[in-house]
């Protein structure tokens, strides 16, 4: 079995609304937290800051690790290990071109996300919102300095 794909995601909330992206994946419009793959030579923290800027035009400042989640895509069987960080955004650059496939960004409540259930990219979107709302947090230092190689060995703590 091949190792899981390593991804990062950001949960940021303002006044009960969560920053999400609407993106086109395989001809389907989906809702997800700002997220993406870790590139070679990047730490997880560098990757999440880059991904949030590229997908939303916001600068993300991570404060804590929400959790490490494993998810197997039911159609492809591909396994993803997702490191989800909690933080805040600032320095919005409205004119910045967003990543290919990103249709737009939204601030949505938990209820709005629940109503969009079939449109969510994976069950992790709501799982991360739920974990955030119940106060689940881990120290940032647990994962911030990890890179692709070291991230594979970390046990899932969110699922």
N, C-alpha and C positions, 0 to 999 in steps of 0.2 A: 504494500500500500504506500502511495506517495505521501510525503509530508503535506500538511495543510497549507493553503495559501495564507499568508500573513497580511492582515488588513488593520487599519486604524479607523476609528470613528469618533465624532465629537458630539457631546450633548451639552447644549447651552440653552438656558432658559431665561426669559425676561417676562415678568408679569404673567406667569402661567402659560406662556407660549414658548414653543421649542423651535429652534432654527432647523429647517429641513430643506432638502433640495428635491425638485421634481426633475427627473431625468429619463431619457429614452434608453432602455436596455433591451436589445433584441426586439425591436419594433414595438415595445410596450412602454407606456408611461408609468413610472413608479415613483414612490415617495421614499426617501431614505434620509438618515442623518448625513451630514457631510462626512464622507468616508472615502477610503481608497487604499490601494496597495502601497506597501513600503518598498522603496526603491533601493537598489544595491548601494551600500555606503551610507545610508541614512539611519539615524536612530528613530525609534518610534515617535518620540516627541518632535523631531524635525519633520517627520512624515505627516503628522496630523496638522501641524501649523501650515505646511505647504498645501495639503489637500483642502483645508478649509478656505484658504485664500483663493486657490484655483477654482473651487466650486461655488463660493459664495461672495467673494470679494471682501470678506471680513478677515481681520487679523485675530486669530484664536490664541488665547493664553490659557494653557492647561493648569488646573489647580490640583486635581486628584485623578486617580484611576477609578473608573466606575466598576470595571470588571473585565475579565477575559472570557470570551464566549466561543464555543465551538458550534458550528452549524453545518449540516450536510444538506446540500441542495437536493431536493427530492427527484428532480428531473435528470440531473447530470451525475449525481453521486459525489460531486466535488465537495471537499471539506474546507471550510474557512475558519481560521482562528482570528477572532476580532478583538483587538485591544481598544476599549472604549474609554475615552477621557472626558472628564467634566471640566468646564472652564467658562470663560467669558469671551465676548468678542468686542472689538473696538476698531477704529480706523477703517471704516467702510470706504471702499474705492468704487463708487458707483459706475464709473466708466470702464472698469476693468473687464475684459472679455473673459467669460466663464469657460470652463472646460468643455470640450466637445461632448455633446449629449445632454448637457445641463440646459433645461428649458427655463428654469427660474428658481428662485428661493422663496420660502414662505415661513411665516411664524405661525405655528398651529398649536392648539391646545391638545391635551390628551384625548378629549372627547372627539375632536375633529379627526385626529389620527385613527381613533378606533372606528369611526364611521368610514374611513378610507381603507379599512382592513384588506380587501382584495387588491388594492393598489400598492400596498406596502411592499418594498423590495424583498423583505424577509421578515420572519417573526421577531427577529432581533430588534427591529425598530421599536415596537411596543414594549418588548422585554426591557430594553434599556431605559425607556421613559418610566416604566414601572419601578425598576431598581433605583433610578434617580429619585423618584418621588418618595420612596420608603427610606431614603437616606443612606443607601448602600454606597460606601466609599472605601477606597484603599489609598495608602500614601502614594503620591506621584512617583517617588523614587523606586518603587517596585519595578516599574517598566520603562520609565522615561529614557534611560540610557541604553536599552536593549536594541540590537540590530536584527536583521533578518535571521541570521544564524542562531543567535541566542534566544530569540522569541519563540522558536519552534519548541524548545524544551520546557517552556513555562506551562504549568497546569492551568486548565480553565477554572476560574473562580466565580464566574457569573452564572453558570448553568449547572 
